[in-house]
Amino acid sequence: MLIDIETTPNPATLKFLPGRSVMGNNTPLNFSSRDEVEGRSPLAEKLFSIAEVKLVFLGHDFVSVTKTDNADWSEVRPLILAALTSFLESGQAFFIAQNSPESQDVSLPPEEEEVISRIKDLLDTRVRPAVAGDGGDIVFRDFKDGIVYLTMHGACAGCPSSKATLRHGVETMLRHYVPEVSGVEQVEG
C-alpha cells in the first residue's frame, strides 16, 4: 500500500495522501487533542496513540498530522505511516458520522446575507482548494462590521506563514471582490 507524503508550509505538519477518499464530500474534521476524538474517528484515535502527534486533520482526500515541537520527523514519520497503513488495511471508516446540533437560524438583512454568500463562495472556490493543497483548511465563522472571522485547521493551524496567508492572500482577495470587507481576523474554533 502506497501512501504519498507531502511537506506543507508548516514545518511541524506533513500531509499524508492514502490514494482514496478520507472525508469525501463531508466537512473536514480537525482534532487538536485526544479528548476531541473519542467516538468520532477511529483513525484519529490511532494516530493520537503516538505520543508525538499534536494535531490531526482529516481532509477530503488527505490526512495532515502535526507533530509536537520537540519531536523529530525522522522518528515520527515511520510511526504515522505504520498506523495509517494498518488502519487502511483494516477497512474501518475514517470517521463516524455525528448528528450535528441544529444550527440556529439567525435572520440577517438580505444585503448582509448576500455579502456573506459572496464571501463563502470565494472561500469555497478559491481559497479552500489552495489551502487544502497545503494540507489545511480555512473555515468561515462570522462577518461583522466589515471583518471576516476565519478559523484555520490542519497544516494552517500554527503555521509560521498563516498570518501572511490571511493578510496578503485571503484579505486582499476578499477586499477586492467584496468591497464590504475591510479586514480578516483569525479566531480559534
Secondary structure in CASP SS format (residue, H / E / C, confidence):
PFRMAT SS
TARGET T0000
AUTHOR 0000-0000-0000
METHOD secondary structure of the structure
MODEL  1
M C 1.00
L C 1.00
I C 1.00
D E 1.00
I E 1.00
E E 1.00
T E 1.00
T C 1.00
P C 1.00
N C 1.00
P C 1.00
A C 1.00
T E 1.00
L E 1.00
K E 1.00
F E 1.00
L E 1.00
P C 1.00
G C 1.00
R C 1.00
S C 1.00
V C 1.00
M C 1.00
G C 1.00
N C 1.00
N C 1.00
T C 1.00
P C 1.00
L E 1.00
N E 1.00
F E 1.00
S C 1.00
S C 1.00
R H 1.00
D H 1.00
E H 1.00
V H 1.00
E C 1.00
G C 1.00
R C 1.00
S C 1.00
P H 1.00
L H 1.00
A H 1.00
E H 1.00
K H 1.00
L H 1.00
F H 1.00
S C 1.00
I C 1.00
A C 1.00
E C 1.00
V E 1.00
K E 1.00
L E 1.00
V E 1.00
F E 1.00
L E 1.00
G C 1.00
H C 1.00
D C 1.00
F C 1.00
V E 1.00
S E 1.00
V E 1.00
T E 1.00
K E 1.00
T C 1.00
D C 1.00
N C 1.00
A C 1.00
D C 1.00
W H 1.00
S H 1.00
E H 1.00
V H 1.00
R H 1.00
P H 1.00
L H 1.00
I H 1.00
L H 1.00
A H 1.00
A H 1.00
L H 1.00
T H 1.00
S H 1.00
F H 1.00
L H 1.00
E H 1.00
S H 1.00
G C 1.00
Q C 1.00
A C 1.00
F C 1.00
F C 1.00
I C 1.00
A C 1.00
Q C 1.00
N C 1.00
S C 1.00
P C 1.00
E C 1.00
S C 1.00
Q C 1.00
D C 1.00
V C 1.00
S C 1.00
L C 1.00
P C 1.00
P H 1.00
E H 1.00
E H 1.00
E H 1.00
E H 1.00
V H 1.00
I H 1.00
S H 1.00
R H 1.00
I H 1.00
K H 1.00
D H 1.00
L H 1.00
L H 1.00
D H 1.00
T H 1.00
R H 1.00
V H 1.00
R H 1.00
P H 1.00
A H 1.00
V H 1.00
A H 1.00
G H 1.00
D C 1.00
G C 1.00
G E 1.00
D E 1.00
I E 1.00
V E 1.00
F E 1.00
R E 1.00
D E 1.00
F E 1.00
K E 1.00
D C 1.00
G C 1.00
I E 1.00
V E 1.00
Y E 1.00
L E 1.00
T E 1.00
M E 1.00
H E 1.00
G E 1.00
A C 1.00
C C 1.00
A C 1.00
G C 1.00
C C 1.00
P C 1.00
S C 1.00
S H 1.00
K H 1.00
A H 1.00
T H 1.00
L H 1.00
R H 1.00
H H 1.00
G H 1.00
V H 1.00
E H 1.00
T H 1.00
M H 1.00
L H 1.00
R H 1.00
H H 1.00
Y H 1.00
V C 1.00
P C 1.00
E C 1.00
V C 1.00
S C 1.00
G E 1.00
V E 1.00
E E 1.00
Q E 1.00
V C 1.00
E C 1.00
G C 1.00
END
